[in-house]
Amino acid sequence: MSAPEPEDLPEPPSLRLLRVLVTVLTAVMIAGITGILGLIWHRYSNARAPLPEVITLPSGAEATAYTQGPDWYAVVTATDEILIFDRATGKLRQTLQIAPAP
């Protein structure tokens, strides 16, 4: 009697389960990597222009606070002024004086 050919043997149920688990794991990993890359792309596509290395304030101005918007940044000074600068050029756009409380 001859031994059966490997192609003729039935597939054990545990091997079938293992094959399904590996396929599902592969699909989940591909979806996860695609999701992570999508999040990274979304984060950097909405990135704002970088701030300048040095912010030059008018002479005598001392910064006490800072904030930024999409195309501007502002510095609050110790003399209760808000200096608004253009983000692209770094030039002063506007100066606002903060009125004292009544």
OpenMM code with the backbone's topology and positions (N, CA, C; nanometers):
from openmm import Vec3, app, unit

residues = "MET SER ALA PRO GLU PRO GLU ASP LEU PRO GLU PRO PRO SER LEU ARG LEU LEU ARG VAL LEU VAL THR VAL LEU THR ALA VAL MET ILE ALA GLY ILE THR GLY ILE LEU GLY LEU ILE TRP HIS ARG TYR SER ASN ALA ARG ALA PRO LEU PRO GLU VAL ILE THR LEU PRO SER GLY ALA GLU ALA THR ALA TYR THR GLN GLY PRO ASP TRP TYR ALA VAL VAL THR ALA THR ASP GLU ILE LEU ILE PHE ASP ARG ALA THR GLY LYS LEU ARG GLN THR LEU GLN ILE ALA PRO ALA PRO".split()
positions = [
    Vec3(0.0818, -0.1176, 0.0000),
    Vec3(0.0000, 0.0000, 0.0000),
    Vec3(0.0873, 0.1254, 0.0000),
    Vec3(0.0475, 0.2219, -0.0780),
    Vec3(0.1273, 0.3434, -0.0872),
    Vec3(0.0672, 0.4518, 0.0020),
    Vec3(0.1555, 0.5432, 0.0426),
    Vec3(0.1117, 0.6536, 0.1289),
    Vec3(0.0334, 0.7543, 0.0452),
    Vec3(-0.0712, 0.8173, 0.1031),
    Vec3(-0.1490, 0.9150, 0.0255),
    Vec3(-0.0651, 1.0385, -0.0051),
    Vec3(-0.0958, 1.0994, -0.1157),
    Vec3(-0.0262, 1.2214, -0.1566),
    Vec3(-0.0667, 1.3361, -0.0621),
    Vec3(0.0249, 1.4345, -0.0337),
    Vec3(-0.0082, 1.5467, 0.0571),
    Vec3(-0.1292, 1.6269, 0.0108),
    Vec3(-0.1537, 1.6333, -0.1204),
    Vec3(-0.2683, 1.7090, -0.1682),
    Vec3(-0.4002, 1.6420, -0.1342),
    Vec3(-0.3970, 1.5132, -0.1108),
    Vec3(-0.5180, 1.4377, -0.0851),
    Vec3(-0.5605, 1.4405, 0.0611),
    Vec3(-0.4705, 1.4848, 0.1498),
    Vec3(-0.5030, 1.4838, 0.2919),
    Vec3(-0.6008, 1.5962, 0.3250),
    Vec3(-0.6970, 1.5721, 0.4129),
    Vec3(-0.7896, 1.6798, 0.4520),
    Vec3(-0.7181, 1.7805, 0.5422),
    Vec3(-0.7646, 1.9068, 0.5328),
    Vec3(-0.7062, 2.0130, 0.6152),
    Vec3(-0.7617, 2.0040, 0.7567),
    Vec3(-0.6746, 1.9988, 0.8576),
    Vec3(-0.7247, 1.9919, 0.9954),
    Vec3(-0.7970, 2.1222, 1.0323),
    Vec3(-0.9006, 2.1146, 1.1159),
    Vec3(-0.9752, 2.2355, 1.1552),
    Vec3(-0.8872, 2.3398, 1.2240),
    Vec3(-0.7901, 2.2990, 1.3005),
    Vec3(-0.7038, 2.3966, 1.3687),
    Vec3(-0.6203, 2.4746, 1.2681),
    Vec3(-0.5800, 2.4097, 1.1584),
    Vec3(-0.5047, 2.4810, 1.0558),
    Vec3(-0.5933, 2.5818, 0.9827),
    Vec3(-0.7178, 2.5461, 0.9601),
    Vec3(-0.8130, 2.6371, 0.8959),
    Vec3(-0.8350, 2.7594, 0.9857),
    Vec3(-0.8519, 2.7365, 1.1173),
    Vec3(-0.8696, 2.8466, 1.2121),
    Vec3(-0.7467, 2.9366, 1.2133),
    Vec3(-0.6280, 2.8771, 1.2115),
    Vec3(-0.5041, 2.9552, 1.2101),
    Vec3(-0.4954, 3.0406, 1.0839),
    Vec3(-0.5350, 2.9845, 0.9706),
    Vec3(-0.5310, 3.0587, 0.8446),
    Vec3(-0.6265, 3.1787, 0.8506),
    Vec3(-0.7449, 3.1599, 0.9064),
    Vec3(-0.8417, 3.2699, 0.9188),
    Vec3(-0.7882, 3.3771, 1.0143),
    Vec3(-0.7300, 3.3357, 1.1262),
    Vec3(-0.6762, 3.4329, 1.2221),
    Vec3(-0.5630, 3.5155, 1.1611),
    Vec3(-0.4753, 3.4516, 1.0863),
    Vec3(-0.3652, 3.5248, 1.0221),
    Vec3(-0.4198, 3.6230, 0.9184),
    Vec3(-0.5208, 3.5840, 0.8444),
    Vec3(-0.5813, 3.6731, 0.7453),
    Vec3(-0.6469, 3.7938, 0.8124),
    Vec3(-0.7195, 3.7698, 0.9204),
    Vec3(-0.7837, 3.8794, 0.9940),
    Vec3(-0.6784, 3.9722, 1.0535),
    Vec3(-0.5725, 3.9161, 1.1115),
    Vec3(-0.4653, 3.9981, 1.1687),
    Vec3(-0.3998, 4.0844, 1.0609),
    Vec3(-0.3776, 4.0285, 0.9446),
    Vec3(-0.3189, 4.1057, 0.8350),
    Vec3(-0.4094, 4.2215, 0.7948),
    Vec3(-0.5379, 4.1950, 0.7837),
    Vec3(-0.6322, 4.3010, 0.7462),
    Vec3(-0.6365, 4.4104, 0.8528),
    Vec3(-0.6358, 4.3728, 0.9802),
    Vec3(-0.6386, 4.4716, 1.0888),
    Vec3(-0.5106, 4.5548, 1.0889),
    Vec3(-0.3971, 4.4920, 1.0660),
    Vec3(-0.2709, 4.5668, 1.0620),
    Vec3(-0.2679, 4.6647, 0.9450),
    Vec3(-0.3169, 4.6229, 0.8301),
    Vec3(-0.3206, 4.7139, 0.7146),
    Vec3(-0.4140, 4.8314, 0.7435),
    Vec3(-0.5294, 4.8043, 0.8018),
    Vec3(-0.6229, 4.9121, 0.8366),
    Vec3(-0.5618, 5.0054, 0.9407),
    Vec3(-0.4919, 4.9509, 1.0389),
    Vec3(-0.4299, 5.0330, 1.1430),
    Vec3(-0.3216, 5.1237, 1.0881),
    Vec3(-0.2357, 5.0697, 1.0043),
    Vec3(-0.1291, 5.1514, 0.9459),
    Vec3(-0.1880, 5.2588, 0.8550),
    Vec3(-0.2900, 5.2224, 0.7785),
    Vec3(-0.3563, 5.3213, 0.6932),
    Vec3(-0.4195, 5.4320, 0.7788),
    Vec3(-0.4812, 5.3944, 0.8891),
    Vec3(-0.5409, 5.4936, 0.9786),
    Vec3(-0.4373, 5.5861, 1.0400),
    Vec3(-0.3263, 5.5302, 1.0846),
    Vec3(-0.2198, 5.6117, 1.1441),
    Vec3(-0.1626, 5.7080, 1.0400),
    Vec3(-0.1382, 5.6597, 0.9206),
    Vec3(-0.0872, 5.7484, 0.8149),
    Vec3(-0.1882, 5.8574, 0.7803),
    Vec3(-0.3163, 5.8231, 0.7815),
    Vec3(-0.4196, 5.9235, 0.7576),
    Vec3(-0.4216, 6.0303, 0.8653),
    Vec3(-0.4063, 5.9898, 0.9906),
    Vec3(-0.4021, 6.0880, 1.0996),
    Vec3(-0.2802, 6.1783, 1.0895),
    Vec3(-0.1662, 6.1201, 1.0568),
    Vec3(-0.0450, 6.2014, 1.0411),
    Vec3(-0.0632, 6.3001, 0.9264),
    Vec3(-0.1161, 6.2530, 0.8138),
    Vec3(-0.1393, 6.3425, 0.7002),
    Vec3(-0.2354, 6.4553, 0.7384),
    Vec3(-0.3441, 6.4210, 0.8086),
    Vec3(-0.4420, 6.5218, 0.8490),
    Vec3(-0.3795, 6.6246, 0.9420),
    Vec3(-0.2974, 6.5795, 1.0346),
    Vec3(-0.2348, 6.6696, 1.1314),
    Vec3(-0.1412, 6.7686, 1.0617),
    Vec3(-0.0611, 6.7195, 0.9686),
    Vec3(0.0363, 6.8067, 0.9060),
    Vec3(-0.0201, 6.8859, 0.7889),
    Vec3(-0.1328, 6.8453, 0.7335),
    Vec3(-0.1922, 6.9261, 0.6278),
    Vec3(-0.2583, 7.0512, 0.6850),
    Vec3(-0.2922, 7.0496, 0.8131),
    Vec3(-0.3532, 7.1656, 0.8786),
    Vec3(-0.2515, 7.2442, 0.9612),
    Vec3(-0.1243, 7.2155, 0.9452),
    Vec3(-0.0210, 7.2814, 1.0251),
    Vec3(-0.0116, 7.4295, 0.9872),
    Vec3(0.0152, 7.5104, 1.0849),
    Vec3(0.0302, 7.6542, 1.0633),
    Vec3(0.1743, 7.6862, 1.0269),
    Vec3(0.1919, 7.8041, 0.9735),
    Vec3(0.3267, 7.8497, 0.9422),
    Vec3(0.4064, 7.8624, 1.0715),
    Vec3(0.5336, 7.8340, 1.0679),
    Vec3(0.6134, 7.8415, 1.1910),
    Vec3(0.6318, 7.9856, 1.2373),
    Vec3(0.6524, 7.9997, 1.3651),
    Vec3(0.6797, 8.1316, 1.4212),
    Vec3(0.8256, 8.1681, 1.3956),
    Vec3(0.8560, 8.2964, 1.3950),
    Vec3(0.9962, 8.3352, 1.3765),
    Vec3(1.0795, 8.2949, 1.4974),
    Vec3(1.2083, 8.2781, 1.4743),
    Vec3(1.3003, 8.2418, 1.5825),
    Vec3(1.3039, 8.3506, 1.6901),
    Vec3(1.3018, 8.4764, 1.6450),
    Vec3(1.3107, 8.5901, 1.7368),
    Vec3(1.1969, 8.6854, 1.7049),
    Vec3(1.1279, 8.7308, 1.8087),
    Vec3(1.0234, 8.8316, 1.7918),
    Vec3(1.0819, 8.9635, 1.8397),
    Vec3(1.0889, 9.0599, 1.7491),
    Vec3(1.1461, 9.1899, 1.7827),
    Vec3(1.0344, 9.2824, 1.8290),
    Vec3(1.0415, 9.3232, 1.9538),
    Vec3(0.9418, 9.4138, 2.0116),
    Vec3(0.9919, 9.5575, 2.0003),
    Vec3(0.9006, 9.6539, 2.0022),
    Vec3(0.9437, 9.7941, 2.0046),
    Vec3(1.0305, 9.8206, 2.1279),
    Vec3(1.1139, 9.9213, 2.1186),
    Vec3(1.2065, 9.9498, 2.2286),
    Vec3(1.1304, 9.9784, 2.3586),
    Vec3(1.1761, 9.9209, 2.4651),
    Vec3(1.1162, 9.9400, 2.5969),
    Vec3(1.0005, 9.8473, 2.6269),
    Vec3(0.9551, 9.7708, 2.5306),
    Vec3(0.8420, 9.6795, 2.5529),
    Vec3(0.8922, 9.5505, 2.6171),
    Vec3(0.8185, 9.5068, 2.7181),
    Vec3(0.8528, 9.3826, 2.7880),
    Vec3(0.7331, 9.2887, 2.7762),
    Vec3(0.7558, 9.1712, 2.7213),
    Vec3(0.6474, 9.0764, 2.6976),
    Vec3(0.6030, 9.0099, 2.8277),
    Vec3(0.4712, 8.9988, 2.8456),
    Vec3(0.4165, 8.9286, 2.9618),
    Vec3(0.3286, 8.8107, 2.9221),
    Vec3(0.2772, 8.8102, 2.7976),
    Vec3(0.1925, 8.7003, 2.7509),
    Vec3(0.2028, 8.6922, 2.5993),
    Vec3(0.1599, 8.5773, 2.5475),
    Vec3(0.1702, 8.5520, 2.4043),
    Vec3(0.0517, 8.4665, 2.3607),
    Vec3(0.0004, 8.4911, 2.2400),
    Vec3(-0.1029, 8.4061, 2.1803),
    Vec3(-0.0863, 8.4117, 2.0290),
    Vec3(-0.1568, 8.3212, 1.9598),
    Vec3(-0.1429, 8.3185, 1.8146),
    Vec3(-0.2723, 8.2807, 1.7471),
    Vec3(-0.2848, 8.3234, 1.6235),
    Vec3(-0.3984, 8.2896, 1.5386),
    Vec3(-0.3470, 8.2249, 1.4117),
    Vec3(-0.4337, 8.2054, 1.3134),
    Vec3(-0.3907, 8.1356, 1.1925),
    Vec3(-0.2835, 8.2096, 1.1122),
    Vec3(-0.2918, 8.3423, 1.1056),
    Vec3(-0.1920, 8.4167, 1.0283),
    Vec3(-0.1340, 8.5346, 1.1072),
    Vec3(-0.1445, 8.5287, 1.2378),
    Vec3(-0.0918, 8.6348, 1.3220),
    Vec3(-0.0492, 8.5772, 1.4569),
    Vec3(0.0304, 8.6544, 1.5290),
    Vec3(0.0607, 8.6236, 1.6693),
    Vec3(0.0618, 8.7554, 1.7444),
    Vec3(0.0319, 8.7488, 1.8722),
    Vec3(0.0198, 8.8705, 1.9525),
    Vec3(0.1025, 8.8573, 2.0797),
    Vec3(0.1563, 8.9689, 2.1228),
    Vec3(0.2339, 8.9766, 2.2454),
    Vec3(0.1692, 9.0833, 2.3334),
    Vec3(0.1426, 9.0471, 2.4582),
    Vec3(0.0909, 9.1438, 2.5555),
    Vec3(0.2112, 9.1964, 2.6319),
    Vec3(0.2189, 9.3289, 2.6440),
    Vec3(0.3348, 9.3898, 2.7100),
    Vec3(0.3014, 9.4280, 2.8543),
    Vec3(0.4041, 9.4629, 2.9279),
    Vec3(0.3877, 9.5040, 3.0675),
    Vec3(0.3140, 9.6364, 3.0802),
    Vec3(0.3085, 9.7135, 2.9728),
    Vec3(0.2375, 9.8420, 2.9748),
    Vec3(0.0940, 9.8267, 2.9255),
    Vec3(0.0396, 9.7066, 2.9303),
    Vec3(-0.0987, 9.6758, 2.8910),
    Vec3(-0.1294, 9.7128, 2.7462),
    Vec3(-0.0406, 9.6751, 2.6578),
    Vec3(-0.0628, 9.6886, 2.5142),
    Vec3(-0.0626, 9.5489, 2.4529),
    Vec3(-0.1401, 9.5342, 2.3480),
    Vec3(-0.1376, 9.4104, 2.2709),
    Vec3(-0.0782, 9.4444, 2.1351),
    Vec3(0.0332, 9.3811, 2.1033),
    Vec3(0.1013, 9.4035, 1.9763),
    Vec3(0.0708, 9.2841, 1.8864),
    Vec3(0.0050, 9.3081, 1.7742),
    Vec3(-0.0337, 9.2013, 1.6826),
    Vec3(0.0599, 9.2060, 1.5618),
    Vec3(0.1266, 9.0922, 1.5366),
    Vec3(0.2231, 9.0818, 1.4283),
    Vec3(0.1716, 8.9894, 1.3195),
    Vec3(0.2118, 9.0158, 1.1951),
    Vec3(0.1808, 8.9282, 1.0835),
    Vec3(0.2740, 8.8061, 1.0912),
    Vec3(0.2189, 8.6870, 1.0814),
    Vec3(0.3000, 8.5655, 1.0947),
    Vec3(0.3972, 8.5493, 0.9779),
    Vec3(0.3553, 8.5833, 0.8562),
    Vec3(0.4400, 8.5619, 0.7390),
    Vec3(0.5565, 8.6592, 0.7328),
    Vec3(0.5306, 8.7870, 0.7627),
    Vec3(0.6355, 8.8882, 0.7473),
    Vec3(0.7008, 8.9275, 0.8790),
    Vec3(0.6335, 8.9066, 0.9901),
    Vec3(0.6876, 8.9475, 1.1194),
    Vec3(0.6677, 9.0953, 1.1485),
    Vec3(0.5976, 9.1667, 1.0610),
    Vec3(0.5761, 9.3104, 1.0801),
    Vec3(0.4582, 9.3340, 1.1740),
    Vec3(0.4652, 9.4441, 1.2461),
    Vec3(0.3592, 9.4832, 1.3384),
    Vec3(0.2362, 9.5243, 1.2588),
    Vec3(0.1242, 9.4568, 1.2845),
    Vec3(-0.0022, 9.4884, 1.2148),
    Vec3(-0.0821, 9.5942, 1.2888),
    Vec3(-0.0908, 9.5744, 1.4211),
    Vec3(-0.1823, 9.6587, 1.4979),
    Vec3(-0.1348, 9.6641, 1.6436),
    Vec3(-0.1611, 9.7768, 1.7090),
    Vec3(-0.1343, 9.7918, 1.8520),
    Vec3(-0.2637, 9.8305, 1.9196),
    Vec3(-0.2983, 9.7567, 2.0248),
    Vec3(-0.4212, 9.7852, 2.1012),
    Vec3(-0.3820, 9.8201, 2.2442),
    Vec3(-0.4399, 9.9260, 2.2954),
    Vec3(-0.4176, 9.9640, 2.4342),
    Vec3(-0.5302, 9.9053, 2.5181),
    Vec3(-0.4958, 9.8367, 2.6234),
    Vec3(-0.5966, 9.7772, 2.7120),
    Vec3(-0.6379, 9.8830, 2.8121),
    Vec3(-0.7672, 9.9156, 2.8145),
    Vec3(-0.8192, 10.0183, 2.9048),
    Vec3(-0.8289, 9.9623, 3.0470),
    Vec3(-0.7974, 10.0432, 3.1462),
    Vec3(-0.8106, 9.9967, 3.2859),
    Vec3(-0.9581, 9.9738, 3.3228),
    Vec3(-0.9774, 9.8853, 3.4167),
    Vec3(-1.1129, 9.8566, 3.4621),
    Vec3(-1.1698, 9.9784, 3.5344),
    Vec3(-1.3003, 10.0075, 3.5173),
    Vec3(-1.3595, 10.1271, 3.5806),
    Vec3(-1.3721, 10.1100, 3.7304),
] * unit.nanometer
topology = app.Topology()
chain = topology.addChain("A")
for resn in residues:
    res = topology.addResidue(resn, chain)
    for name in ("N", "CA", "C"):
        topology.addAtom(name, app.Element.getBySymbol(name[0]), res)
